């Protein structure tokens, strides 16, 4: 017979496509860099003296979900830095328009771009993902989930 609490005894290292970062009710009301930071593993990546000695995660998918209403004109980008530096863009640097998100119960995956298609996000470089709102939507919020695999903590 299975043990109902067996999952609680495992960590992110035991699963594929684990939610490595999440933020709820992210405001799309104002444009700008670092509208919200989304801590990776709740800020739990090791920060070593180099990429090799630091924790790392592989980003597999970013899902925007649970809009407060129609946010289909909104446009966002996810970065590994809070300054909007395009070399740190995890998703399209020009932003992704949330065309699928026309009301509650809708969702949309963002496209992961190079170099994060093949490179690990390291705790040496960042502890969070940052949301840039390119095109605002008045009085709107969304939830953002980043899924991936842990390389090490």
N, CA, C and O atoms as a GROMACS GRO file, in nm:
protein
  612
    1UNK      N    1   0.085  -0.118   0.000
    1UNK     CA    2   0.000   0.000   0.000
    1UNK      C    3   0.089   0.124   0.000
    1UNK      O    4   0.191   0.128   0.068
    2UNK      N    5   0.050   0.223  -0.076
    2UNK     CA    6   0.132   0.344  -0.085
    2UNK      C    7   0.114   0.432   0.038
    2UNK      O    8   0.012   0.426   0.108
    3UNK      N    9   0.214   0.512   0.060
    3UNK     CA   10   0.212   0.605   0.172
    3UNK      C   11   0.170   0.742   0.117
    3UNK      O   12   0.237   0.795   0.029
    4UNK      N   13   0.062   0.800   0.168
    4UNK     CA   14   0.009   0.924   0.112
    4UNK      C   15   0.101   1.043   0.131
    4UNK      O   16   0.087   1.143   0.060
    5UNK      N   17   0.195   1.036   0.224
    5UNK     CA   18   0.286   1.149   0.244
    5UNK      C   19   0.422   1.126   0.180
    5UNK      O   20   0.518   1.198   0.211
    6UNK      N   21   0.433   1.027   0.091
    6UNK     CA   22   0.564   0.996   0.035
    6UNK      C   23   0.622   1.109  -0.048
    6UNK      O   24   0.744   1.124  -0.053
    7UNK      N   25   0.540   1.189  -0.113
    7UNK     CA   26   0.592   1.301  -0.191
    7UNK      C   27   0.656   1.405  -0.099
    7UNK      O   28   0.756   1.466  -0.137
    8UNK      N   29   0.603   1.424   0.018
    8UNK     CA   30   0.659   1.525   0.109
    8UNK      C   31   0.799   1.489   0.156
    8UNK      O   32   0.870   1.575   0.208
    9UNK      N   33   0.839   1.365   0.138
    9UNK     CA   34   0.971   1.324   0.179
    9UNK      C   35   1.075   1.346   0.070
    9UNK      O   36   1.194   1.322   0.092
   10UNK      N   37   1.032   1.390  -0.047
   10UNK     CA   38   1.123   1.417  -0.158
   10UNK      C   39   1.145   1.567  -0.174
   10UNK      O   40   1.074   1.647  -0.114
   11UNK      N   41   1.244   1.604  -0.255
   11UNK     CA   42   1.272   1.744  -0.282
   11UNK      C   43   1.264   1.768  -0.433
   11UNK      O   44   1.235   1.676  -0.509
   12UNK      N   45   1.291   1.890  -0.475
   12UNK     CA   46   1.287   1.923  -0.617
   12UNK      C   47   1.383   1.837  -0.699
   12UNK      O   48   1.362   1.818  -0.818
   13UNK      N   49   1.486   1.784  -0.637
   13UNK     CA   50   1.582   1.698  -0.708
   13UNK      C   51   1.519   1.566  -0.750
   13UNK      O   52   1.575   1.495  -0.833
   14UNK      N   53   1.404   1.530  -0.694
   14UNK     CA   54   1.338   1.403  -0.722
   14UNK      C   55   1.232   1.410  -0.830
   14UNK      O   56   1.172   1.308  -0.863
   15UNK      N   57   1.208   1.529  -0.887
   15UNK     CA   58   1.100   1.546  -0.983
   15UNK      C   59   1.150   1.616  -1.108
   15UNK      O   60   1.246   1.693  -1.102
   16UNK      N   61   1.087   1.590  -1.220
   16UNK     CA   62   1.109   1.668  -1.341
   16UNK      C   63   1.001   1.774  -1.350
   16UNK      O   64   0.889   1.754  -1.302
   17UNK      N   65   1.033   1.887  -1.411
   17UNK     CA   66   0.938   1.997  -1.427
   17UNK      C   67   0.872   2.037  -1.295
   17UNK      O   68   0.750   2.046  -1.284
   18UNK      N   69   0.954   2.061  -1.201
   18UNK     CA   70   0.914   2.108  -1.069
   18UNK      C   71   0.892   2.259  -1.076
   18UNK      O   72   0.960   2.327  -1.153
   19UNK      N   73   0.801   2.313  -0.999
   19UNK     CA   74   0.783   2.458  -0.992
   19UNK      C   75   0.903   2.517  -0.917
   19UNK      O   76   0.909   2.509  -0.794
   20UNK      N   77   0.997   2.575  -0.991
   20UNK     CA   78   1.120   2.626  -0.930
   20UNK      C   79   1.105   2.771  -0.884
   20UNK      O   80   1.188   2.821  -0.809
   21UNK      N   81   0.998   2.838  -0.929
   21UNK     CA   82   0.972   2.976  -0.887
   21UNK      C   83   0.826   3.009  -0.915
   21UNK      O   84   0.767   2.958  -1.011
   22UNK      N   85   0.767   3.093  -0.831
   22UNK     CA   86   0.626   3.128  -0.849
   22UNK      C   87   0.596   3.264  -0.787
   22UNK      O   88   0.654   3.302  -0.686
   23UNK      N   89   0.504   3.335  -0.851
   23UNK     CA   90   0.455   3.462  -0.796
   23UNK      C   91   0.306   3.472  -0.827
   23UNK      O   92   0.262   3.441  -0.937
   24UNK      N   93   0.230   3.516  -0.729
   24UNK     CA   94   0.086   3.533  -0.745
   24UNK      C   95   0.050   3.680  -0.749
   24UNK      O   96   0.119   3.765  -0.692
   25UNK      N   97  -0.059   3.708  -0.815
   25UNK     CA   98  -0.113   3.843  -0.831
   25UNK      C   99  -0.007   3.945  -0.871
   25UNK      O  100   0.008   4.050  -0.809
   26UNK      N  101   0.067   3.911  -0.979
   26UNK     CA  102   0.167   4.002  -1.035
   26UNK      C  103   0.091   4.114  -1.107
   26UNK      O  104   0.012   4.087  -1.197
   27UNK      N  105   0.116   4.236  -1.069
   27UNK     CA  106   0.045   4.350  -1.127
   27UNK      C  107   0.097   4.381  -1.267
   27UNK      O  108   0.218   4.388  -1.290
   28UNK      N  109   0.003   4.400  -1.359
   28UNK     CA  110   0.036   4.444  -1.495
   28UNK      C  111  -0.003   4.590  -1.515
   28UNK      O  112  -0.005   4.639  -1.628
   29UNK      N  113  -0.033   4.659  -1.407
   29UNK     CA  114  -0.086   4.795  -1.413
   29UNK      C  115   0.015   4.899  -1.461
   29UNK      O  116  -0.024   4.995  -1.527
   30UNK      N  117   0.143   4.881  -1.429
   30UNK     CA  118   0.245   4.979  -1.467
   30UNK      C  119   0.357   4.912  -1.544
   30UNK      O  120   0.394   4.798  -1.515
   31UNK      N  121   0.412   4.983  -1.643
   31UNK     CA  122   0.526   4.930  -1.716
   31UNK      C  123   0.653   4.952  -1.636
   31UNK      O  124   0.659   5.038  -1.548
   32UNK      N  125   0.757   4.871  -1.667
   32UNK     CA  126   0.886   4.890  -1.602
   32UNK      C  127   0.959   4.762  -1.578
   32UNK      O  128   0.901   4.653  -1.585
   33UNK      N  129   1.088   4.774  -1.548
   33UNK     CA  130   1.173   4.661  -1.513
   33UNK      C  131   1.145   4.616  -1.370
   33UNK      O  132   1.108   4.697  -1.285
   34UNK      N  133   1.161   4.490  -1.346
   34UNK     CA  134   1.153   4.432  -1.211
   34UNK      C  135   1.027   4.474  -1.137
   34UNK      O  136   1.032   4.515  -1.021
   35UNK      N  137   0.913   4.464  -1.207
   35UNK     CA  138   0.784   4.492  -1.144
   35UNK      C  139   0.767   4.400  -1.024
   35UNK      O  140   0.709   4.438  -0.922
   36UNK      N  141   0.816   4.279  -1.037
   36UNK     CA  142   0.817   4.184  -0.926
   36UNK      C  143   0.937   4.091  -0.944
   36UNK      O  144   0.977   4.060  -1.056
   37UNK      N  145   0.994   4.048  -0.832
   37UNK     CA  146   1.098   3.945  -0.839
   37UNK      C  147   1.035   3.812  -0.798
   37UNK      O  148   0.948   3.808  -0.711
   38UNK      N  149   1.080   3.706  -0.862
   38UNK     CA  150   1.029   3.572  -0.835
   38UNK      C  151   1.147   3.488  -0.788
   38UNK      O  152   1.224   3.438  -0.870
   39UNK      N  153   1.164   3.470  -0.657
   39UNK     CA  154   1.280   3.396  -0.604
   39UNK      C  155   1.285   3.252  -0.655
   39UNK      O  156   1.184   3.182  -0.656
   40UNK      N  157   1.403   3.210  -0.696
   40UNK     CA  158   1.424   3.072  -0.741
   40UNK      C  159   1.433   2.983  -0.617
   40UNK      O  160   1.513   3.009  -0.527
   41UNK      N  161   1.351   2.879  -0.614
   41UNK     CA  162   1.345   2.788  -0.499
   41UNK      C  163   1.334   2.867  -0.368
   41UNK      O  164   1.399   2.835  -0.269
   42UNK      N  165   1.253   2.970  -0.370
   42UNK     CA  166   1.230   3.059  -0.257
   42UNK      C  167   1.362   3.117  -0.204
   42UNK      O  168   1.380   3.132  -0.083
   43UNK      N  169   1.453   3.148  -0.296
   43UNK     CA  170   1.584   3.203  -0.259
   43UNK      C  171   1.681   3.099  -0.210
   43UNK      O  172   1.776   3.132  -0.140
   44UNK      N  173   1.658   2.973  -0.244
   44UNK     CA  174   1.737   2.864  -0.189
   44UNK      C  175   1.852   2.812  -0.271
   44UNK      O  176   1.906   2.707  -0.238
   45UNK      N  177   1.892   2.882  -0.378
   45UNK     CA  178   2.009   2.836  -0.454
   45UNK      C  179   2.137   2.875  -0.382
   45UNK      O  180   2.148   2.987  -0.330
   46UNK      N  181   2.233   2.785  -0.378
   46UNK     CA  182   2.363   2.814  -0.319
   46UNK      C  183   2.436   2.918  -0.402
   46UNK      O  184   2.437   2.911  -0.525
   47UNK      N  185   2.495   3.014  -0.335
   47UNK     CA  186   2.580   3.113  -0.402
   47UNK      C  187   2.724   3.082  -0.367
   47UNK      O  188   2.770   3.113  -0.257
   48UNK      N  189   2.794   3.021  -0.462
   48UNK     CA  190   2.934   2.987  -0.439
   48UNK      C  191   3.026   3.094  -0.495
   48UNK      O  192   2.983   3.206  -0.522
   49UNK      N  193   3.152   3.058  -0.512
   49UNK     CA  194   3.251   3.153  -0.565
   49UNK      C  195   3.260   3.149  -0.717
   49UNK      O  196   3.337   3.224  -0.776
   50UNK      N  197   3.181   3.061  -0.780
   50UNK     CA  198   3.178   3.050  -0.926
   50UNK      C  199   3.048   2.981  -0.966
   50UNK      O  200   2.972   2.934  -0.882
   51UNK      N  201   3.023   2.976  -1.098
   51UNK     CA  202   2.905   2.904  -1.148
   51UNK      C  203   2.915   2.757  -1.108
   51UNK      O  204   2.815   2.696  -1.068
   52UNK      N  205   3.034   2.698  -1.120
   52UNK     CA  206   3.054   2.556  -1.091
   52UNK      C  207   3.026   2.520  -0.946
   52UNK      O  208   2.984   2.408  -0.918
   53UNK      N  209   3.048   2.613  -0.853
   53UNK     CA  210   3.027   2.583  -0.711
   53UNK      C  211   2.895   2.638  -0.657
   53UNK      O  212   2.872   2.638  -0.536
   54UNK      N  213   2.809   2.683  -0.747
   54UNK     CA  214   2.680   2.739  -0.706
   54UNK      C  215   2.566   2.647  -0.747
   54UNK      O  216   2.583   2.560  -0.833
   55UNK      N  217   2.450   2.666  -0.686
   55UNK     CA  218   2.331   2.592  -0.725
   55UNK      C  219   2.287   2.634  -0.864
   55UNK      O  220   2.322   2.742  -0.911
   56UNK      N  221   2.210   2.548  -0.930
   56UNK     CA  222   2.163   2.580  -1.063
   56UNK      C  223   2.032   2.511  -1.097
   56UNK      O  224   2.000   2.406  -1.042
   57UNK      N  225   1.957   2.573  -1.188
   57UNK     CA  226   1.831   2.516  -1.234
   57UNK      C  227   1.825   2.525  -1.387
   57UNK      O  228   1.886   2.614  -1.447
   58UNK      N  229   1.752   2.433  -1.446
   58UNK     CA  230   1.724   2.436  -1.590
   58UNK      C  231   1.580   2.485  -1.605
   58UNK      O  232   1.488   2.424  -1.550
   59UNK      N  233   1.560   2.592  -1.680
   59UNK     CA  234   1.425   2.644  -1.704
   59UNK      C  235   1.363   2.566  -1.819
   59UNK      O  236   1.419   2.563  -1.929
   60UNK      N  237   1.250   2.503  -1.795
   60UNK     CA  238   1.182   2.423  -1.897
   60UNK      C  239   1.056   2.491  -1.950
   60UNK      O  240   1.022   2.475  -2.067
   61UNK      N  241   0.987   2.567  -1.864
   61UNK     CA  242   0.859   2.626  -1.905
   61UNK      C  243   0.825   2.740  -1.812
   61UNK      O  244   0.851   2.732  -1.691
   62UNK      N  245   0.766   2.846  -1.867
   62UNK     CA  246   0.712   2.955  -1.786
   62UNK      C  247   0.567   2.972  -1.824
   62UNK      O  248   0.535   2.997  -1.941
   63UNK      N  249   0.478   2.958  -1.728
   63UNK     CA  250   0.335   2.968  -1.752
   63UNK      C  251   0.279   3.090  -1.681
   63UNK      O  252   0.301   3.110  -1.562
   64UNK      N  253   0.206   3.171  -1.757
   64UNK     CA  254   0.131   3.283  -1.701
   64UNK      C  255  -0.013   3.234  -1.693
   64UNK      O  256  -0.067   3.182  -1.791
   65UNK      N  257  -0.076   3.251  -1.578
   65UNK     CA  258  -0.209   3.192  -1.556
   65UNK      C  259  -0.293   3.278  -1.464
   65UNK      O  260  -0.245   3.375  -1.405
   66UNK      N  261  -0.419   3.241  -1.452
   66UNK     CA  262  -0.513   3.301  -1.359
   66UNK      C  263  -0.521   3.454  -1.370
   66UNK      O  264  -0.501   3.523  -1.270
   67UNK      N  265  -0.549   3.507  -1.491
   67UNK     CA  266  -0.561   3.653  -1.503
   67UNK      C  267  -0.684   3.703  -1.428
   67UNK      O  268  -0.783   3.632  -1.411
   68UNK      N  269  -0.674   3.827  -1.383
   68UNK     CA  270  -0.787   3.886  -1.311
   68UNK      C  271  -0.901   3.924  -1.405
   68UNK      O  272  -1.011   3.956  -1.360
   69UNK      N  273  -0.876   3.922  -1.534
   69UNK     CA  274  -0.974   3.955  -1.637
   69UNK      C  275  -0.907   3.941  -1.772
   69UNK      O  276  -0.815   3.860  -1.787
   70UNK      N  277  -0.950   4.017  -1.869
   70UNK     CA  278  -0.890   4.013  -2.002
   70UNK      C  279  -0.759   4.091  -1.999
   70UNK      O  280  -0.759   4.214  -1.984
   71UNK      N  281  -0.648   4.021  -2.014
   71UNK     CA  282  -0.515   4.084  -2.015
   71UNK      C  283  -0.446   4.061  -2.149
   71UNK      O  284  -0.324   4.069  -2.158
   72UNK      N  285  -0.524   4.033  -2.252
   72UNK     CA  286  -0.470   3.991  -2.382
   72UNK      C  287  -0.386   4.099  -2.452
   72UNK      O  288  -0.315   4.067  -2.547
   73UNK      N  289  -0.394   4.223  -2.408
   73UNK     CA  290  -0.309   4.328  -2.466
   73UNK      C  291  -0.181   4.348  -2.386
   73UNK      O  292  -0.094   4.424  -2.428
   74UNK      N  293  -0.170   4.282  -2.272
   74UNK     CA  294  -0.050   4.293  -2.189
   74UNK      C  295   0.069   4.226  -2.255
   74UNK      O  296   0.053   4.133  -2.334
   75UNK      N  297   0.187   4.274  -2.222
   75UNK     CA  298   0.310   4.222  -2.280
   75UNK      C  299   0.416   4.219  -2.171
   75UNK      O  300   0.441   4.321  -2.106
   76UNK      N  301   0.479   4.101  -2.151
   76UNK     CA  302   0.579   4.088  -2.045
   76UNK      C  303   0.703   4.013  -2.094
   76UNK      O  304   0.700   3.943  -2.194
   77UNK      N  305   0.812   4.031  -2.020
   77UNK     CA  306   0.937   3.959  -2.042
   77UNK      C  307   0.989   3.913  -1.905
   77UNK      O  308   0.967   3.981  -1.805
   78UNK      N  309   1.057   3.800  -1.902
   78UNK     CA  310   1.117   3.749  -1.780
   78UNK      C  311   1.269   3.757  -1.796
   78UNK      O  312   1.324   3.713  -1.897
   79UNK      N  313   1.337   3.814  -1.696
   79UNK     CA  314   1.483   3.831  -1.697
   79UNK      C  315   1.546   3.763  -1.576
   79UNK      O  316   1.477   3.725  -1.481
   80UNK      N  317   1.678   3.746  -1.581
   80UNK     CA  318   1.754   3.701  -1.465
   80UNK      C  319   1.822   3.818  -1.395
   80UNK      O  320   1.897   3.798  -1.299
   81UNK      N  321   1.796   3.939  -1.441
   81UNK     CA  322   1.849   4.059  -1.376
   81UNK      C  323   1.737   4.162  -1.365
   81UNK      O  324   1.638   4.155  -1.438
   82UNK      N  325   1.752   4.256  -1.274
   82UNK     CA  326   1.647   4.354  -1.250
   82UNK      C  327   1.662   4.481  -1.334
   82UNK      O  328   1.586   4.576  -1.316
   83UNK      N  329   1.760   4.483  -1.424
   83UNK     CA  330   1.789   4.605  -1.501
   83UNK      C  331   1.737   4.604  -1.644
   83UNK      O  332   1.756   4.701  -1.717
   84UNK      N  333   1.673   4.496  -1.686
   84UNK     CA  334   1.621   4.488  -1.822
   84UNK      C  335   1.728   4.462  -1.928
   84UNK      O  336   1.701   4.479  -2.047
   85UNK      N  337   1.848   4.421  -1.886
   85UNK     CA  338   1.957   4.390  -1.981
   85UNK      C  339   1.913   4.274  -2.070
   85UNK      O  340   1.889   4.164  -2.020
   86UNK      N  341   1.902   4.299  -2.201
   86UNK     CA  342   1.848   4.197  -2.291
   86UNK      C  343   1.931   4.069  -2.296
   86UNK      O  344   1.878   3.964  -2.332
   87UNK      N  345   2.059   4.074  -2.260
   87UNK     CA  346   2.138   3.951  -2.258
   87UNK      C  347   2.096   3.859  -2.143
   87UNK      O  348   2.135   3.743  -2.139
   88UNK      N  349   2.016   3.911  -2.051
   88UNK     CA  350   1.966   3.831  -1.938
   88UNK      C  351   1.819   3.793  -1.955
   88UNK      O  352   1.756   3.748  -1.860
   89UNK      N  353   1.765   3.810  -2.075
   89UNK     CA  354   1.625   3.776  -2.100
   89UNK      C  355   1.609   3.624  -2.111
   89UNK      O  356   1.680   3.559  -2.188
   90UNK      N  357   1.517   3.570  -2.034
   90UNK     CA  358   1.485   3.427  -2.038
   90UNK      C  359   1.378   3.403  -2.145
   90UNK      O  360   1.375   3.298  -2.208
   91UNK      N  361   1.290   3.502  -2.164
   91UNK     CA  362   1.187   3.498  -2.268
   91UNK      C  363   1.216   3.610  -2.366
   91UNK      O  364   1.305   3.692  -2.342
   92UNK      N  365   1.144   3.617  -2.474
   92UNK     CA  366   1.168   3.717  -2.578
   92UNK      C  367   1.186   3.855  -2.520
   92UNK      O  368   1.099   3.906  -2.449
   93UNK      N  369   1.302   3.917  -2.549
   93UNK     CA  370   1.339   4.046  -2.489
   93UNK      C  371   1.240   4.157  -2.523
   93UNK      O  372   1.219   4.248  -2.443
   94UNK      N  373   1.179   4.150  -2.640
   94UNK     CA  374   1.080   4.251  -2.679
   94UNK      C  375   0.947   4.229  -2.608
   94UNK      O  376   0.857   4.312  -2.616
   95UNK      N  377   0.935   4.117  -2.540
   95UNK     CA  378   0.813   4.086  -2.466
   95UNK      C  379   0.723   3.990  -2.542
   95UNK      O  380   0.732   3.977  -2.664
   96UNK      N  381   0.637   3.925  -2.467
   96UNK     CA  382   0.538   3.835  -2.523
   96UNK      C  383   0.401   3.892  -2.492
   96UNK      O  384   0.368   3.917  -2.376
   97UNK      N  385   0.321   3.913  -2.596
   97UNK     CA  386   0.185   3.962  -2.576
   97UNK      C  387   0.099   3.844  -2.530
   97UNK      O  388   0.106   3.736  -2.588
   98UNK      N  389   0.020   3.866  -2.429
   98UNK     CA  390  -0.057   3.760  -2.363
   98UNK      C  391  -0.190   3.737  -2.435
   98UNK      O  392  -0.296   3.741  -2.372
   99UNK      N  393  -0.185   3.712  -2.565
   99UNK     CA  394  -0.303   3.704  -2.650
   99UNK      C  395  -0.403   3.595  -2.609
   99UNK      O  396  -0.523   3.610  -2.633
  100UNK      N  397  -0.357   3.488  -2.548
  100UNK     CA  398  -0.445   3.378  -2.507
  100UNK      C  399  -0.523   3.408  -2.380
  100UNK      O  400  -0.616   3.335  -2.345
  101UNK      N  401  -0.486   3.514  -2.309
  101UNK     CA  402  -0.540   3.538  -2.176
  101UNK      C  403  -0.654   3.639  -2.181
  101UNK      O  404  -0.640   3.756  -2.146
  102UNK      N  405  -0.769   3.588  -2.227
  102UNK     CA  406  -0.886   3.673  -2.249
  102UNK      C  407  -0.983   3.677  -2.131
  102UNK      O  408  -1.083   3.748  -2.136
  103UNK      N  409  -0.954   3.603  -2.026
  103UNK     CA  410  -1.041   3.604  -1.908
  103UNK      C  411  -0.997   3.498  -1.810
  103UNK      O  412  -0.901   3.425  -1.834
  104UNK      N  413  -1.069   3.489  -1.698
  104UNK     CA  414  -1.035   3.391  -1.596
  104UNK      C  415  -1.038   3.250  -1.655
  104UNK      O  416  -1.117   3.221  -1.745
  105UNK      N  417  -0.952   3.166  -1.604
  105UNK     CA  418  -0.945   3.029  -1.651
  105UNK      C  419  -0.856   3.012  -1.773
  105UNK      O  420  -0.848   2.901  -1.828
  106UNK      N  421  -0.790   3.118  -1.819
  106UNK     CA  422  -0.701   3.106  -1.934
  106UNK      C  423  -0.556   3.109  -1.889
  106UNK      O  424  -0.526   3.149  -1.776
  107UNK      N  425  -0.466   3.066  -1.977
  107UNK     CA  426  -0.323   3.061  -1.945
  107UNK      C  427  -0.243   3.071  -2.074
  107UNK      O  428  -0.297   3.057  -2.183
  108UNK      N  429  -0.113   3.096  -2.060
  108UNK     CA  430  -0.025   3.102  -2.176
  108UNK      C  431   0.117   3.071  -2.134
  108UNK      O  432   0.165   3.123  -2.033
  109UNK      N  433   0.185   2.986  -2.211
  109UNK     CA  434   0.326   2.958  -2.188
  109UNK      C  435   0.410   3.059  -2.265
  109UNK      O  436   0.376   3.096  -2.377
  110UNK      N  437   0.520   3.104  -2.204
  110UNK     CA  438   0.612   3.195  -2.269
  110UNK      C  439   0.725   3.113  -2.331
  110UNK      O  440   0.759   3.006  -2.280
  111UNK      N  441   0.782   3.161  -2.440
  111UNK     CA  442   0.890   3.090  -2.509
  111UNK      C  443   1.024   3.122  -2.443
  111UNK      O  444   1.061   3.238  -2.427
  112UNK      N  445   1.096   3.016  -2.406
  112UNK     CA  446   1.231   3.030  -2.350
  112UNK      C  447   1.326   3.054  -2.467
  112UNK      O  448   1.315   2.989  -2.571
  113UNK      N  449   1.421   3.149  -2.451
  113UNK     CA  450   1.514   3.181  -2.558
  113UNK      C  451   1.659   3.152  -2.516
  113UNK      O  452   1.687   3.131  -2.398
  114UNK      N  453   1.749   3.152  -2.614
  114UNK     CA  454   1.892   3.135  -2.586
  114UNK      C  455   1.941   3.255  -2.506
  114UNK      O  456   1.893   3.366  -2.529
  115UNK      N  457   2.031   3.238  -2.416
  115UNK     CA  458   2.112   3.118  -2.392
  115UNK      C  459   2.047   3.019  -2.296
  115UNK      O  460   2.108   2.916  -2.264
  116UNK      N  461   1.926   3.047  -2.248
  116UNK     CA  462   1.867   2.962  -2.144
  116UNK      C  463   1.804   2.835  -2.198
  116UNK      O  464   1.755   2.753  -2.120
  117UNK      N  465   1.803   2.819  -2.331
  117UNK     CA  466   1.760   2.691  -2.390
  117UNK      C  467   1.862   2.582  -2.361
  117UNK      O  468   1.827   2.464  -2.356
  118UNK      N  469   1.987   2.621  -2.341
  118UNK     CA  470   2.093   2.522  -2.321
  118UNK      C  471   2.179   2.550  -2.198
  118UNK      O  472   2.264   2.468  -2.163
  119UNK      N  473   2.159   2.663  -2.132
  119UNK     CA  474   2.242   2.698  -2.016
  119UNK      C  475   2.162   2.699  -1.887
  119UNK      O  476   2.044   2.734  -1.886
  120UNK      N  477   2.227   2.660  -1.782
  120UNK     CA  478   2.169   2.659  -1.648
  120UNK      C  479   2.161   2.802  -1.595
  120UNK      O  480   2.249   2.884  -1.621
  121UNK      N  481   2.056   2.831  -1.520
  121UNK     CA  482   2.049   2.956  -1.443
  121UNK      C  483   2.120   2.926  -1.311
  121UNK      O  484   2.080   2.838  -1.236
  122UNK      N  485   2.226   3.001  -1.284
  122UNK     CA  486   2.312   2.974  -1.169
  122UNK      C  487   2.286   3.069  -1.054
  122UNK      O  488   2.261   3.188  -1.074
  123UNK      N  489   2.293   3.016  -0.933
  123UNK     CA  490   2.284   3.098  -0.813
  123UNK      C  491   2.400   3.195  -0.800
  123UNK      O  492   2.390   3.292  -0.725
  124UNK      N  493   2.507   3.170  -0.870
  124UNK     CA  494   2.621   3.263  -0.871
  124UNK      C  495   2.581   3.395  -0.937
  124UNK      O  496   2.628   3.502  -0.898
  125UNK      N  497   2.494   3.387  -1.039
  125UNK     CA  498   2.452   3.505  -1.114
  125UNK      C  499   2.323   3.568  -1.064
  125UNK      O  500   2.307   3.690  -1.070
  126UNK      N  501   2.232   3.488  -1.014
  126UNK     CA  502   2.103   3.542  -0.970
  126UNK      C  503   2.034   3.446  -0.873
  126UNK      O  504   2.060   3.326  -0.873
  127UNK      N  505   1.947   3.501  -0.791
  127UNK     CA  506   1.864   3.422  -0.700
  127UNK      C  507   1.716   3.435  -0.738
  127UNK      O  508   1.630   3.372  -0.676
  128UNK      N  509   1.686   3.517  -0.839
  128UNK     CA  510   1.546   3.544  -0.875
  128UNK      C  511   1.530   3.564  -1.025
  128UNK      O  512   1.626   3.593  -1.097
  129UNK      N  513   1.407   3.548  -1.069
  129UNK     CA  514   1.365   3.593  -1.201
  129UNK      C  515   1.294   3.726  -1.180
  129UNK      O  516   1.238   3.751  -1.074
  130UNK      N  517   1.297   3.812  -1.282
  130UNK     CA  518   1.236   3.944  -1.271
  130UNK      C  519   1.140   3.965  -1.388
  130UNK      O  520   1.172   3.933  -1.502
  131UNK      N  521   1.024   4.020  -1.357
  131UNK     CA  522   0.922   4.045  -1.458
  131UNK      C  523   0.930   4.190  -1.502
  131UNK      O  524   0.927   4.282  -1.421
  132UNK      N  525   0.939   4.207  -1.633
  132UNK     CA  526   0.929   4.341  -1.692
  132UNK      C  527   0.794   4.350  -1.762
  132UNK      O  528   0.761   4.265  -1.845
  133UNK      N  529   0.718   4.452  -1.729
  133UNK     CA  530   0.593   4.476  -1.798
  133UNK      C  531   0.623   4.574  -1.911
  133UNK      O  532   0.660   4.689  -1.887
  134UNK      N  533   0.607   4.528  -2.035
  134UNK     CA  534   0.635   4.609  -2.153
  134UNK      C  535   0.512   4.692  -2.189
  134UNK      O  536   0.522   4.811  -2.217
  135UNK      N  537   0.394   4.626  -2.189
  135UNK     CA  538   0.267   4.693  -2.215
  135UNK      C  539   0.174   4.666  -2.097
  135UNK      O  540   0.143   4.551  -2.068
  136UNK      N  541   0.131   4.770  -2.032
  136UNK     CA  542   0.048   4.758  -1.912
  136UNK      C  543  -0.098   4.732  -1.947
  136UNK      O  544  -0.145   4.761  -2.058
  137UNK      N  545  -0.170   4.677  -1.848
  137UNK     CA  546  -0.315   4.659  -1.855
  137UNK      C  547  -0.370   4.710  -1.723
  137UNK      O  548  -0.332   4.661  -1.617
  138UNK      N  549  -0.459   4.808  -1.728
  138UNK     CA  550  -0.512   4.870  -1.607
  138UNK      C  551  -0.580   4.768  -1.517
  138UNK      O  552  -0.656   4.683  -1.563
  139UNK      N  553  -0.552   4.777  -1.388
  139UNK     CA  554  -0.617   4.696  -1.285
  139UNK      C  555  -0.610   4.546  -1.312
  139UNK      O  556  -0.706   4.474  -1.287
  140UNK      N  557  -0.497   4.498  -1.364
  140UNK     CA  558  -0.485   4.357  -1.401
  140UNK      C  559  -0.374   4.288  -1.325
  140UNK      O  560  -0.270   4.348  -1.295
  141UNK      N  561  -0.397   4.162  -1.293
  141UNK     CA  562  -0.295   4.077  -1.230
  141UNK      C  563  -0.294   3.940  -1.296
  141UNK      O  564  -0.392   3.898  -1.357
  142UNK      N  565  -0.180   3.872  -1.282
  142UNK     CA  566  -0.165   3.734  -1.328
  142UNK      C  567  -0.078   3.659  -1.228
  142UNK      O  568  -0.010   3.720  -1.145
  143UNK      N  569  -0.080   3.529  -1.236
  143UNK     CA  570   0.012   3.444  -1.161
  143UNK      C  571   0.116   3.392  -1.260
  143UNK      O  572   0.084   3.365  -1.375
  144UNK      N  573   0.240   3.379  -1.214
  144UNK     CA  574   0.348   3.330  -1.300
  144UNK      C  575   0.416   3.213  -1.230
  144UNK      O  576   0.454   3.222  -1.114
  145UNK      N  577   0.430   3.103  -1.304
  145UNK     CA  578   0.499   2.984  -1.252
  145UNK      C  579   0.614   2.950  -1.347
  145UNK      O  580   0.595   2.944  -1.468
  146UNK      N  581   0.732   2.927  -1.291
  146UNK     CA  582   0.849   2.885  -1.368
  146UNK      C  583   0.875   2.739  -1.331
  146UNK      O  584   0.894   2.706  -1.214
  147UNK      N  585   0.875   2.652  -1.432
  147UNK     CA  586   0.897   2.510  -1.411
  147UNK      C  587   1.033   2.470  -1.467
  147UNK      O  588   1.079   2.525  -1.567
  148UNK      N  589   1.095   2.375  -1.401
  148UNK     CA  590   1.224   2.328  -1.450
  148UNK      C  591   1.278   2.216  -1.364
  148UNK      O  592   1.206   2.153  -1.286
  149UNK      N  593   1.405   2.193  -1.380
  149UNK     CA  594   1.475   2.088  -1.309
  149UNK      C  595   1.588   2.149  -1.229
  149UNK      O  596   1.649   2.247  -1.270
  150UNK      N  597   1.616   2.090  -1.115
  150UNK     CA  598   1.732   2.135  -1.037
  150UNK      C  599   1.855   2.058  -1.085
  150UNK      O  600   1.851   1.937  -1.106
  151UNK      N  601   1.964   2.131  -1.103
  151UNK     CA  602   2.092   2.069  -1.133
  151UNK      C  603   2.160   2.037  -1.000
  151UNK      O  604   2.207   1.926  -0.978
  152UNK      N  605   2.163   2.136  -0.913
  152UNK     CA  606   2.206   2.118  -0.775
  152UNK      C  607   2.155   2.237  -0.695
  152UNK      O  608   2.116   2.339  -0.751
  153UNK      N  609   2.157   2.222  -0.565
  153UNK     CA  610   2.103   2.328  -0.480
  153UNK      C  611   2.214   2.422  -0.440
  153UNK      O  612   2.190   2.519  -0.368
   0.00000   0.00000   0.00000
